Amino acid sequence: MTSLTRYILQQCLSVMLFVSAVLTATVWLAQSLRLVDLIVNRGLSPEIFAYLALLILPRFLDIVLPIGGFIAVLFVFNRLISESELVVMRAAGIGPLGLAKPVLLLGGISFLVLMSLSAYFLPASNREFKDLQFEIRNRFVASLLQEGTFTKISDKLTIYIGSRNERGEVLGLLVNDDREPEKPITIFAERGAFAESGGGSRIIMINGNRQQFDRASGKLNVLNFDRYTSISSSCAMPRRPVS
């Protein structure tokens, strides 16, 4: 590699990295703002937010890197022309192929980076992001709930809480479970608490009633209880029902 080829390649690489970093930071910041709600309103830790934001970074690099390379080549060669450096190089005997060599090397470097992103880093980050989203949904249900708001845990499970007390219990609890469309369940409880288990997030409810409507028979079954436990990732299971 000649000194002129190395010079042009270094200029192109530096501009490409700068442009790619600026574009990535802009898009990444805009997309990361969607995750701020998890900290401000839903109580998740800043560490989880930073990890989630980091996991979405490869998908933006995969898009902005070719754009950064294209802009870098245009900028560098336009500067070489405006400062008459390109004229000097041509006068020194550098032909079109010699001028194109650093651009081809830049394209090869970009190709290797994009291949590594597409073949490994992007699928791995997407898989980890989805797994963490699933874990947040199933293991941090209590953190996702907002007071006075109907929160959809899934398409067929909605939870409402009126308020929280100083002990972390929720007051005025309502659970609408439509995972069995033919037998939807609605549960009301005076208070409750969330606990984690191997099967998912457990909702322990105190003093309430469970209403199940059978669409086939048109009957409404009402069950009053002192204590009732529901698992978000499986069917609800009662404890100590009192009719």
N, C-alpha and C positions, 0 to 999 in steps of 0.2 A: 504494500500500500504506500503510495507516494505521499509526500507531505501535503500537496494540494488536495488530494483525495481525503486525507485525514482531516484537513482544515474544514472542507465543506461538510464532511460527515459530522464533525463536532458541532458546527453551527446548526445543522439540521436537527441533530439530536437534542441540543439544548433548547431550541425553539419548540420542538415537538413535545418535550417533557413539560415545558412551561405552559403551553397551550392546553395540553391534556390535563395538567393539574388544575388549571383555572376552570376549565369546562367541567371536570369531574367534581371539583369542590362546589361549583354553583348548583349543578343538578343534585349532587348528594345532599347538600344543605337543604334544598327545597323538599326533597323526598324525606329527609330525616325529621323535618318539622311535623310530619304526620305521626311520628312516634313519640313526640314530646307529650302528647295527651296521656300516654301511658304513665308518665311521671307526675304530671301536674294534677290530673284528675283521678288516676287509677292506682296510684301508690306504688308502682314498681320502682326498683332501685335504679340509680344512674348507671350502675355497672351493666345491668341488663340492656338498658337503652343504648349504651355505647357499643355493646356487643352486637345488638341488632343492626345498628347503623353501620358497623364495620362489615357485616355479612352482606349488605346490599351494595357494597362498593364495587366488587368485580363486575357486576352487570353493567355499570356505567363505564368502567374502563374498556370493556369490550366494544362499546359504541363510540366513545370519544377518541380512542387511540388512532383509528384511521383518519378521523377528521383532523386531529392534531398533526399527523404526518403530512397530510395534504397541505394544510396551512403553512407548516414549516418549510416545505419545499418551495412554495410560492413566495414566501417572505424572504427566504435566504437568497434565492436566485434574483428576485427583484432588487434586493439590496446590492448584490454583486454587480448587477447591471447599472444601477444608479451611481455606484461609487467607482465604476469603470474597472473593477477587479476582473470581471468576466472578459473584458477586452484584452487585458494584460495576459490572462491565462490562454486565450486563443492565440495571441501573438507569440506566446512561449511554446506553441505547438500542441496544446491540449485540444484534442478533437472532441466531437460530440459524444463518442463512447466514453472518453475519459471523464467528461463532465457528468455523464449519466451514471458512472460507477458509484459515486457516493449515494446517489438516490436509490440505486438498486440495493446497495448494502443496507440503507435505511429501511427499505421495503422488506428485506430479508429478516432484519432484526424485529421489525413490527410483526411480521408473519409468525415468527417463533413465539413472541410474547402472546399474540392472539390465540395461537394454537394451544399454548399452555393454559390460558384462561378458559378457553372453550372446552378443552378436554378434561381439565381437572378442577381448577379453582372455581369456575362458575357453577358446575353441577354440585360440587361439595358445599359451597356457600349457600346455594339454594336449598339443598337438602337440610343443612343445619338450620337455616332460617325457618323452614316449614316445621321442622321438629321442635324448635324453640317456641314457635307460635302455638303449636299443639300443646306443648307443656304449659305455656302461660294460660291457655284456655282451660286446661283440665286441672292444673295444680295451683293456679293463682286466681281461682274464681272469686274469692272474697275480695281480692284487690281490684278486680274489674268492675265490681258493682258500685254504682253511684247512688247516693241517697235521693229518694224521690224520683227515680228514673226506672223505667222498664228496660232491663238489660237482656238482650238475646244472647244466651250462651251458645246456642246452635239454632238451626232453622226451626226446630220443634221444641225448644226449651227456653222459657222466659222466666226471669226472676225479678221481683220488685222488693225493695226494702224501704221502709219509711225513714229510719234513722239508725244511728249507732250510739251505744252508751260508752261510758268510760272504760268498761271491761272488754270492749271489742265485740260485744254481742250486737246483733241486728234486731231492730224492733219493727213490728208491722210487716211481717214477711208474707209474700205471696209467690207461689210457684205454679206456673202453668206448663204442664208436661203433655205434649201432643205427639210423643214418639210412637204411641199406638193410636193411629187415626180413628179407629173404631171405638176406642175407649179412652178418650182424653181425660186427664186428671188435673184438678185444680186444688191446691193446698193453701190454707190460710193458717198462720200461726202468730201468736202474740210476740214471741221472740225466738231467736235461734242463734246458732254459732256454726262456723265452718271449721272443718278439720281435714287433714290430709291422710290418705290411706293408699295402699297399693292399688286399689281399684279406681282411684280418682278422688275428687273432692267430695267429702261427706257433709251434708247439711243436717244438723241436728236441730229439730224444731220442738218447741215447748208450747203446750196449750193451744190447740187449734183443731181444725177439722179437714178431712180429706174427702173431696167430692169427685166421684168417677161416673161419667155419663156413658151408658151403653147405647150406642147408636142403633144397634140391631134390635134391641128390645124397647128402646125409648125410656129406660129406667135410669134414675139418678140414685146412686148409692152414696150415702153420707156416713163417714166414720169419724167420730170425735176421738181425740187422743190427748194424753198427757205428754207423751214423748214420741217423736217420730224421726226416723233417720232416712234420708234420701241420698243416693250416690249419683253424682252427675253423669258418670260414664256408664251406668247400668240402670236397670229398672229400680224404682223406689221400693224400699223395704221398710215396713213399719216396725216399731218397737212399742210394746205395752199399750196397745190400743184400748181405749175405753169407749164403749158404745153408749 
